[in-house]
């Protein structure tokens, strides 16, 4: 019975190892941890999304306050 328990424990450990390794990022030759592959174009797109979202939220709050909703 001890063998069965050891095998079960080993399978649990192996499952955890596979789970952890599934999220692993492989090293790319010639790149460091702080490599910046984020292009200016991509950054502007994200910045615009954030700006639009804040602008839309501000407009929504303004419209609601016009109707006495707070």
Backbone bond lengths (Angstrom), bond angles and torsions (degrees), N, CA, C in turn:
res aa  C-N    CA-C-N  psi(-1)  N-CA   C-N-CA  omega(-1)  CA-C   N-CA-C  phi
1 X - - - 1.437 - - 1.530 111.93 -
2 X 1.311 117.15 -31.58 1.462 120.55 -179.79 1.529 110.41 -61.91
3 X 1.311 117.29 -35.45 1.460 121.45 179.25 1.528 110.31 -63.19
4 X 1.318 117.31 -42.62 1.463 121.55 179.58 1.521 109.95 -62.46
5 X 1.325 117.96 -43.65 1.465 122.34 179.14 1.528 110.09 -62.44
6 X 1.323 117.40 -44.65 1.461 121.28 179.96 1.529 110.53 -62.70
7 X 1.322 116.78 -40.60 1.465 120.54 179.58 1.533 110.51 -65.97
8 X 1.321 116.65 -40.35 1.463 121.45 178.14 1.524 110.38 -63.85
9 X 1.330 116.58 -44.87 1.462 120.88 178.17 1.526 110.85 -62.17
10 X 1.315 116.94 -42.24 1.460 121.53 179.36 1.528 110.45 -62.87
11 X 1.318 117.15 -40.57 1.464 120.27 178.19 1.519 111.42 -64.31
12 X 1.336 116.84 -37.73 1.466 120.66 177.25 1.525 110.68 -63.81
13 X 1.324 115.63 -45.63 1.468 120.53 179.90 1.525 109.58 -63.21
14 X 1.319 117.03 -45.15 1.463 120.80 -179.15 1.533 110.18 -62.43
15 X 1.316 117.58 -38.24 1.461 121.31 176.71 1.518 111.80 -61.37
16 X 1.332 116.40 -40.73 1.464 120.66 178.10 1.528 111.09 -66.97
17 X 1.328 116.41 -41.09 1.468 120.51 179.06 1.529 109.54 -61.73
18 X 1.320 117.62 -46.55 1.470 121.09 179.79 1.527 110.77 -62.21
19 X 1.322 117.01 -38.52 1.459 121.23 178.98 1.525 110.94 -63.58
20 X 1.316 116.26 -45.86 1.460 121.11 179.75 1.530 110.62 -65.12
21 X 1.305 117.08 -43.96 1.460 121.21 -177.60 1.530 111.82 -69.85
22 X 1.317 117.15 -22.48 1.463 120.63 178.23 1.516 112.13 -64.20
23 X 1.320 117.64 -26.95 1.452 121.88 179.63 1.520 113.18 -96.55
24 X 1.303 116.36 6.16 1.465 122.14 -176.69 1.524 110.81 -71.09
25 X 1.311 116.15 143.87 1.461 121.81 175.72 1.518 107.73 -105.58
26 X 1.319 116.21 125.11 1.454 120.23 -179.53 1.527 110.95 -74.41
27 X 1.320 115.38 145.29 1.452 122.16 178.34 1.525 108.54 -71.96
28 X 1.333 116.07 137.44 1.463 121.53 176.87 1.522 107.09 -107.91
29 X 1.327 115.55 124.54 1.456 120.87 -177.12 1.528 110.52 -57.89
30 X 1.313 116.04 132.00 1.460 121.63 177.70 1.520 114.38 88.65
31 X 1.307 117.39 -1.07 1.463 119.58 179.43 1.518 109.45 -116.56
32 X 1.299 115.84 142.10 1.456 121.13 176.07 1.514 110.37 -97.47
33 X 1.298 115.50 -177.85 1.459 119.80 -179.69 1.525 112.57 -66.08
34 X 1.318 116.26 -28.58 1.464 118.92 -175.94 1.525 112.33 -104.73
35 X 1.325 118.26 24.82 1.457 120.76 177.57 1.521 108.90 -61.04
36 X 1.326 116.17 133.98 1.461 120.60 -178.28 1.523 108.92 -105.94
37 X 1.323 116.42 98.83 1.457 121.84 178.52 1.527 110.74 -97.55
38 X 1.291 116.02 8.05 1.460 122.75 -176.12 1.516 107.75 -82.77
39 X 1.322 116.99 110.35 1.464 119.71 -176.43 1.523 110.47 -75.72
40 X 1.314 115.37 159.95 1.462 120.85 177.59 1.523 109.77 -60.59
41 X 1.333 116.61 -40.08 1.464 121.16 179.28 1.533 111.10 -60.61
42 X 1.337 116.18 -45.26 1.464 119.95 178.51 1.530 111.06 -63.50
43 X 1.326 116.12 -42.66 1.465 120.31 -179.81 1.519 110.65 -61.79
44 X 1.331 117.11 -42.41 1.463 120.95 179.37 1.532 111.16 -63.31
45 X 1.324 116.92 -39.58 1.467 120.28 177.67 1.525 110.84 -60.02
46 X 1.316 116.16 -46.76 1.470 120.31 -179.80 1.517 110.18 -66.57
47 X 1.326 117.01 -43.10 1.465 120.15 178.82 1.523 110.80 -60.34
48 X 1.327 116.76 -40.65 1.464 120.44 179.19 1.519 111.24 -66.42
49 X 1.325 117.61 -39.11 1.457 119.85 177.32 1.516 110.32 -59.97
50 X 1.322 115.80 -44.45 1.452 121.07 179.64 1.526 110.32 -63.84
51 X 1.329 117.95 -43.46 1.460 121.90 -179.97 1.517 110.44 -63.90
52 X 1.311 116.61 -45.12 1.455 120.91 -179.49 1.521 109.61 -60.93
53 X 1.293 116.52 -44.31 1.457 120.61 -179.17 1.523 110.76 -60.85
54 X 1.319 117.60 -46.48 1.454 120.74 179.66 1.532 110.38 -65.00
55 X 1.326 116.45 -40.85 1.453 120.57 179.60 1.526 110.31 -63.10
56 X 1.324 116.90 -43.89 1.464 120.41 179.66 1.525 111.26 -64.19
57 X 1.309 116.45 -39.60 1.473 120.31 178.11 1.525 109.85 -64.24
58 X 1.327 116.84 -44.15 1.467 119.91 178.52 1.522 110.84 -60.22
59 X 1.341 117.00 -43.15 1.460 120.43 179.43 1.525 110.89 -63.61
60 X 1.312 117.05 -40.24 1.454 120.84 179.03 1.523 110.82 -61.71
61 X 1.325 117.23 -45.32 1.456 120.49 179.45 1.526 111.11 -65.23
62 X 1.319 117.20 -37.11 1.459 119.95 177.69 1.523 110.51 -63.92
63 X 1.333 117.50 -44.39 1.463 121.54 -179.99 1.520 110.22 -62.54
64 X 1.326 117.42 -43.05 1.451 120.62 -179.81 1.519 111.24 -65.38
65 X 1.323 117.44 -37.65 1.469 119.06 -179.65 1.522 111.04 -70.39
66 X 1.337 117.36 -26.49 1.479 120.65 175.29 1.527 110.94 -63.86
67 X 1.330 117.47 -28.02 1.452 121.74 -179.39 1.527 112.62 -99.14
68 X 1.292 116.47 11.78 1.462 120.08 179.03 1.504 114.01 76.78
69 X 1.337 116.53 16.66 1.463 121.09 178.07 1.515 107.98 -95.25
70 X 1.306 116.79 130.36 1.466 118.12 178.54 1.491 110.58 -133.50
